[in-house]
Amino acid sequence: GALVFGWDAPTITMYIRNPRFTYEFIDKGKYFVLNSFDEKYREKVRYIGSHSGRNTDKVKETGLTPRFTPLGNPYFEEASLVIECEKIYFDDIVRSQLFEQGQRNYSPDPKETHRMFIGKIVNVWEKK
């Protein structure tokens, strides 16, 4: 992803594969939240990134503490940085327009792609 100043606002661009469980929530919602963790949480973050919430309770398995922003969006209390964004744009990556190596790296399933989401940053919390 990327953090830029675009459309007269600070924005974040991120990409999520359409089969991911997270994709469904971000696609349907008005907001999304990014969490950044200190190094001591590396293994827990790896677990979250490598296991689907469809099949396991990642909160229970990692012991991380879910909380909600004033806008009602979930984040983890242990995060050192939380960025809350309002979704302002999305579009699917067209596989045929990718560079050659990018096309080879995709799943053989032609329906699988990434959706690009752009969010306007509306809140930021940082632990000191």
Secondary structure in CASP SS format (residue, H / E / C, confidence):
PFRMAT SS
TARGET T0000
AUTHOR 0000-0000-0000
METHOD secondary structure of the structure
MODEL  1
G C 1.00
A E 1.00
L E 1.00
V E 1.00
F E 1.00
G E 1.00
W C 1.00
D C 1.00
A E 1.00
P E 1.00
T E 1.00
I E 1.00
T E 1.00
M E 1.00
Y E 1.00
I E 1.00
R E 1.00
N C 1.00
P C 1.00
R C 1.00
F H 1.00
T H 1.00
Y H 1.00
E H 1.00
F H 1.00
I H 1.00
D H 1.00
K H 1.00
G C 1.00
K C 1.00
Y E 1.00
F E 1.00
V E 1.00
L E 1.00
N E 1.00
S E 1.00
F C 1.00
D C 1.00
E H 1.00
K H 1.00
Y H 1.00
R H 1.00
E H 1.00
K H 1.00
V H 1.00
R H 1.00
Y H 1.00
I H 1.00
G H 1.00
S H 1.00
H C 1.00
S C 1.00
G C 1.00
R C 1.00
N C 1.00
T C 1.00
D C 1.00
K H 1.00
V H 1.00
K H 1.00
E H 1.00
T H 1.00
G C 1.00
L C 1.00
T C 1.00
P E 1.00
R E 1.00
F E 1.00
T C 1.00
P C 1.00
L C 1.00
G C 1.00
N C 1.00
P E 1.00
Y E 1.00
F E 1.00
E C 1.00
E C 1.00
A C 1.00
S C 1.00
L E 1.00
V E 1.00
I E 1.00
E E 1.00
C E 1.00
E E 1.00
K E 1.00
I E 1.00
Y E 1.00
F E 1.00
D E 1.00
D E 1.00
I C 1.00
V C 1.00
R H 1.00
S H 1.00
Q H 1.00
L C 1.00
F C 1.00
E H 1.00
Q H 1.00
G H 1.00
Q H 1.00
R H 1.00
N H 1.00
Y C 1.00
S C 1.00
P C 1.00
D C 1.00
P C 1.00
K C 1.00
E C 1.00
T C 1.00
H E 1.00
R E 1.00
M E 1.00
F E 1.00
I E 1.00
G E 1.00
K E 1.00
I E 1.00
V E 1.00
N E 1.00
V E 1.00
W E 1.00
E E 1.00
K C 1.00
K C 1.00
END
